[in-house]
């Protein structure tokens, strides 16, 4: 099978790493890819949003499956162009991708499907959450506990577009639950939790994500299946009823409240950086699952994870998320990999043979171990041998969850 991955970030590198393990893979290509992905296949200088260029590339390569990573090309309809030309695509149509492309549309779908979510408010009155309606690269949400914060959030949200959605502020633990969908069926992946704020203790501005971990100690495999049955499947049924079936990765960002799970948002693609913590835990054939979903034949497909845990730490550029530095030389990646970690390139480039930064989030370092505490320790051990000026790193990724999991294990032993 010839596979083309569309995108150039850490999520796409993690997908390339995992898909390269598939028994059916003959060739792996990426557009535009990055230096990390180049270790697994050939990278082509075609932008992720260049539908015409991607179509030409697919035709030249004789691609059997296209996996679109980022949300922007999906919302723009790149998948539609490729499907119309006869290529199998893992990723929703533009109509179905509106589940992420428009918060207002997502609310409408959830209401029709009877899926529990935060109540929509008429105006930004604290406490509340203010959201830009369209895509904002993970930086279009403001949690407002005071009226001053709500007043400041409104013009910032408007800067992303005219439409703004205001919701009630939910309290609880936030988790990400992914499901691979073929238009009607859904196959759950292990849940994960990400860290959106720039600095430790969830302080600082929102980012695209500064780290993640999986599993989530408070969610069992049975809990995850129940969530997919109660949340993902009704949304898939509603989209199918609207004649816009969703084929791809349906990502529910949830708040686990005292009243049960409530949807904060839906995304139409693999999460970043959650994917980097989920895929290393899978012991099944991801390539086969994505190809089956694209063909509408997921029945009988399962994706299980062993007991191993994974933790991912993001290294971001100086100035991120406002105005990230680029072109800064990076050292220590080989040493980090030699220490046993997975290093996924998120914003890098090669200049004259030297690896340099080329984006806000530069590298994602993932540690895998028999416990969350050990996975976390392995990730940070590797992080500390990577060097580039101004690197921003949170020191508390998975810390509380590792402690909670350790306490739970001790209780089981004592019992």
C-alpha positions in Angstrom: 0.0 0.0 0.0 1.3 3.5 -0.9 0.4 6.0 1.7 0.6 9.8 1.6 0.5 11.7 4.9 -0.5 15.4 4.5 1.0 17.7 7.1 4.3 18.7 8.6 4.0 18.6 12.4 4.6 16.3 15.4 1.2 14.6 14.9 2.1 13.7 11.3 5.6 12.5 12.4 3.9 10.2 15.0 1.5 8.9 12.3 4.4 8.3 10.0 6.3 6.4 12.7 3.2 4.2 13.5 2.1 3.6 9.9 5.6 2.6 8.9 5.1 -0.5 11.2 2.1 -1.7 9.1 2.6 -5.0 7.4 0.8 -3.7 4.3 2.9 -0.6 3.8 4.9 -0.5 0.6 5.8 3.2 0.3 5.3 6.1 2.7 5.2 9.7 1.4 4.5 13.0 3.1 3.6 16.5 1.9 5.3 18.6 2.9 6.6 16.4 5.8 9.6 17.3 8.0 13.1 16.1 8.8 11.8 13.5 11.2 9.2 12.1 8.8 12.0 11.8 6.2 13.4 8.9 8.2 10.4 6.8 7.3 9.5 7.9 3.8 9.9 10.5 1.1 8.9 14.1 1.7 7.5 16.3 -1.1 7.4 20.1 -1.2 3.6 20.4 -1.5 1.7 22.5 1.0 -1.0 20.8 3.0 -3.6 23.2 1.7 -2.6 22.9 -2.0 -5.4 20.6 -3.2 -4.3 20.8 -6.9 -0.7 20.0 -6.0 -1.7 17.1 -3.7 -3.9 15.7 -6.5 -1.0 15.8 -9.0 1.2 14.2 -6.4 -1.3 11.4 -5.6 -1.6 10.7 -9.3 2.1 10.6 -9.9 2.7 8.3 -7.0 -0.3 6.1 -7.5 -1.3 6.6 -3.8 -3.7 4.0 -2.2 -4.5 6.0 0.9 -4.2 9.7 1.9 -4.1 10.5 5.6 -4.8 14.2 6.2 -3.3 15.4 9.5 -4.2 19.1 10.1 -7.7 20.6 10.4 -7.3 23.5 8.0 -7.1 21.5 4.8 -10.0 19.3 5.9 -12.2 22.3 6.6 -11.1 23.8 3.3 -12.2 20.6 1.4 -8.9 19.1 0.4 -10.2 15.7 1.2 -13.2 16.3 -1.1 -11.0 17.1 -4.1 -8.9 14.0 -3.6 -12.0 11.7 -3.1 -13.7 13.1 -6.2 -10.6 12.1 -8.2 -10.9 8.5 -6.9 -8.4 8.4 -4.0 -9.2 6.8 -0.7 -8.9 9.5 2.1 -8.8 9.2 5.8 -10.3 12.5 6.8 -13.8 14.0 6.7 -15.4 16.1 3.9 -15.6 19.8 4.3 -19.2 19.5 5.3 -18.5 17.0 8.0 -15.4 18.9 9.1 -17.6 21.8 10.1 -17.9 19.9 13.4 -14.5 21.6 14.2 -14.7 24.5 11.7 -17.7 26.1 13.3 -18.4 26.0 17.1 -22.0 27.1 16.3 -22.5 24.2 13.9 -21.1 21.8 16.4 -23.6 23.1 19.0 -26.4 22.6 16.5 -25.4 19.0 15.8 -25.0 18.1 19.5 -28.4 19.6 20.3 -30.0 17.6 17.5 -28.1 14.4 18.5 -29.0 14.8 22.2 -25.3 14.9 23.3 -24.6 16.7 26.6 -22.6 19.9 26.3 -22.0 23.2 27.9 -25.1 25.5 27.7 -24.8 28.4 25.3 -25.0 31.9 26.7 -26.4 35.1 25.0 -23.6 37.3 26.2 -20.1 37.1 27.9 -21.1 37.2 31.5 -18.5 35.7 33.9 -18.0 33.0 34.7 -18.0 31.8 31.1 -16.0 30.5 28.2 -15.5 32.7 25.1 -14.7 30.9 21.8 -13.9 32.0 18.3 -16.4 30.2 16.1 -13.8 29.2 13.5 -10.4 27.6 13.4 -7.8 29.3 15.7 -5.0 26.7 15.9 -6.0 25.8 19.5 -5.6 29.4 20.7 -9.2 30.6 20.2 -10.7 29.8 23.6 -10.7 32.0 26.7 -11.8 30.8 30.2 -13.2 33.8 32.0 -13.7 33.7 35.7 -14.1 37.5 36.1 -16.0 40.0 34.1 -12.8 41.8 33.2 -11.5 38.6 31.6 -14.7 38.2 29.7 -14.6 41.8 28.5 -11.0 41.3 27.3 -11.8 37.9 25.6 -14.6 39.2 23.4 -12.4 41.4 21.1 -9.7 38.7 21.0 -12.2 36.1 19.8 -13.6 38.6 17.3 -10.1 39.0 15.8 -10.5 35.4 14.5 -13.8 36.1 12.8 -17.1 37.8 13.3 -18.9 34.9 15.0 -18.2 34.3 18.7 -19.7 31.5 20.9 -20.1 32.0 24.7 -20.8 29.1 26.9 -21.2 28.3 30.6 -18.0 27.4 32.5 -17.9 23.8 33.3 -15.8 22.4 36.2 -14.1 19.0 36.3 -11.3 17.1 34.7 -10.7 17.6 30.9 -9.9 14.6 28.7 -9.6 13.8 25.0 -11.4 10.8 23.6 -10.7 9.8 20.0 -12.7 7.4 17.8 -11.9 6.3 14.2 -15.1 6.6 12.2 -16.2 5.1 8.8 -19.3 7.2 8.5 -21.4 5.1 10.9 -19.2 2.9 13.1 -16.7 4.1 15.6 -13.6 2.4 17.1 -12.3 4.0 20.3 -8.7 4.8 20.9 -7.2 5.1 24.4 -8.1 8.4 26.1 -5.5 11.1 26.7 -5.1 14.4 28.5 -3.3 17.4 27.2 -2.0 20.6 28.7 -3.0 23.8 26.9 -1.5 26.5 29.0 2.1 27.6 28.3 3.5 27.4 31.8 3.4 25.1 34.8 0.3 24.9 37.0 -1.9 25.8 34.0 -0.7 29.4 33.9 0.0 31.6 31.0 -1.7 31.9 27.6 -3.4 29.1 25.7 -1.3 27.2 23.2 -1.8 24.3 20.8 -0.7 22.0 23.6 2.4 21.8 25.7 2.3 18.1 26.6 0.0 15.0 27.0 -0.2 11.6 28.6 -2.1 8.4 28.2 -3.9 6.5 29.8 -6.1 8.7 32.0 -6.3 7.1 35.4 -9.9 8.1 35.9 -11.2 6.5 32.7 -11.2 2.8 32.2 -11.6 1.0 28.8 -15.2 0.4 29.7 -15.7 4.1 30.5 -14.2 5.1 27.1 -16.5 2.7 25.2 -19.5 4.1 27.1 -18.4 7.7 26.2 -18.1 6.7 22.5 -21.5 5.1 22.6 -23.1 8.1 24.3 -21.3 10.9 22.5 -19.5 10.0 19.3 -22.0 7.6 17.8 -25.0 9.9 18.1 -23.0 12.7 16.4 -22.0 10.3 13.6 -25.6 9.3 13.2 -26.7 13.0 13.0 -24.1 13.9 10.5 -25.1 10.9 8.4 -28.7 11.9 8.6 -27.7 15.3 7.2 -26.0 13.4 4.3 -22.6 14.5 5.5 -21.1 11.2 6.9 -18.0 11.6 8.9 -15.0 9.5 7.8 -11.9 10.1 9.8 -10.9 10.8 13.4 -13.7 12.3 15.5 -12.1 13.9 18.6 -14.2 14.8 21.6 -12.8 17.3 24.1 -14.7 16.5 27.3 -15.1 17.8 30.8 -15.8 15.1 33.3 -18.3 16.9 35.6 -20.2 15.6 38.6 -23.2 15.2 36.3 -21.2 13.1 33.8 -19.2 13.9 30.7 -20.0 17.1 28.8 -18.6 18.0 25.4 -16.4 21.1 25.3 -15.6 20.8 21.6 -15.3 18.4 18.7 -12.3 18.2 16.4 -12.2 16.5 13.0 -8.6 15.1 13.2 -6.0 13.5 15.4 -5.2 15.7 18.3 -1.8 17.3 18.7 0.1 16.5 21.1 -2.3 13.7 22.3 -1.6 11.5 19.3 2.1 11.4 20.3 1.1 9.8 23.6 -1.6 7.5 22.2 0.0 5.9 19.2 3.1 4.5 21.0 0.7 2.5 23.2 -1.2 0.8 20.4 -0.3 -2.8 19.6 -2.7 -3.2 16.6 -2.3 -2.3 12.9 -3.2 1.3 12.7 -2.7 1.4 8.9 -5.3 -1.3 8.4 -7.7 0.5 10.6 -7.4 3.8 8.8 -7.7 2.1 5.4 -10.8 0.2 6.6 -12.3 3.5 7.8 -11.6 5.2 4.5 -13.3 2.3 2.7 -16.3 2.4 5.1 -15.6 -1.1 6.4 -14.6 -0.8 10.1 -16.8 -3.6 11.3 -14.6 -6.1 13.3 -11.7 -3.7 13.7 -10.4 -3.0 17.2 -7.5 -1.0 18.5 -6.2 -2.0 21.9 -3.4 -0.7 24.1 -1.4 -2.8 26.6 -0.8 -1.6 30.1 2.2 0.6 29.1 1.8 4.3 29.6 3.2 7.3 27.6 3.9 10.9 28.4 4.8 13.6 25.8 6.6 16.8 26.6 6.6 19.7 24.1 9.7 21.9 23.5 8.5 25.3 22.2 10.4 28.2 20.7 11.1 31.4 22.5 8.2 33.8 22.0 5.6 31.1 21.5 2.6 31.4 21.2 2.7 35.1 20.2 5.7 35.3 17.8 7.9 32.2 17.8 11.6 32.4 17.0 12.8 30.3 14.1 16.1 29.3 12.5 17.7 28.4 15.9 20.1 25.4 15.9 18.9 22.3 17.8 21.3 19.9 19.5 20.9 16.7 21.4 18.1 14.9 19.4 20.3 11.8 18.8 21.2 11.6 22.4 17.6 11.9 23.5 16.6 9.0 21.1 19.6 7.0 22.4 18.2 7.5 25.9 15.1 5.5 24.8 12.7 8.3 24.0 10.7 9.0 20.9 11.4 12.4 19.5 8.7 13.7 17.1 9.6 16.8 15.0 6.9 19.4 15.2 8.5 22.5 13.8 11.9 21.8 12.4 13.9 22.2 9.2 17.3 21.3 7.8 19.5 24.2 6.8 22.9 23.3 5.4 22.7 20.0 7.2 21.9 21.6 10.6 18.6 20.9 12.3 16.9 24.2 13.2 13.6 25.4 14.6 10.9 26.3 12.1 7.8 26.8 14.2 6.2 27.5 17.6 6.2 23.9 18.9 9.6 22.5 17.8 9.9 19.0 19.2 7.7 16.5 21.1 9.5 14.1 23.3 7.6 10.9 24.3 8.6 8.5 27.0 7.0 5.0 27.3 7.0 2.8 30.4 5.1 0.3 32.5 3.7 3.1 34.6 2.9 6.8 34.0 5.6 7.8 36.5 8.2 5.9 34.6 7.0 7.1 31.2 7.2 10.7 32.5 10.7 10.2 34.0 11.9 8.8 30.6 10.4 11.7 28.7 12.0 14.3 30.9 15.4 12.6 31.0 15.5 12.9 27.2 14.1 16.4 27.2 17.0 17.6 29.3 19.6 16.5 26.8 18.0 18.5 23.9 19.3 22.1 23.7 18.3 25.2 21.7 18.3 28.8 23.0 15.0 30.0 24.5 13.3 26.6 24.7 10.1 26.7 26.7 9.2 23.5 28.5 6.6 22.7 31.2 8.0 20.7 34.1 4.6 19.3 35.3 3.3 17.3 32.4 1.5 14.2 33.8 2.8 14.9 37.3 -0.5 14.8 39.1 -1.8 11.9 37.1 1.3 9.9 37.8 0.9 10.5 41.5 -2.8 9.6 41.4 -2.0 6.4 39.4 0.7 5.5 41.9 -1.7 6.0 44.9 -4.3 3.8 43.1 -1.7 1.0 42.6 -0.8 1.1 46.2 -4.4 0.9 47.3 -4.9 -2.2 45.1 -1.8 -3.8 46.6 -2.9 -3.0 50.1 -6.4 -4.4 49.3 
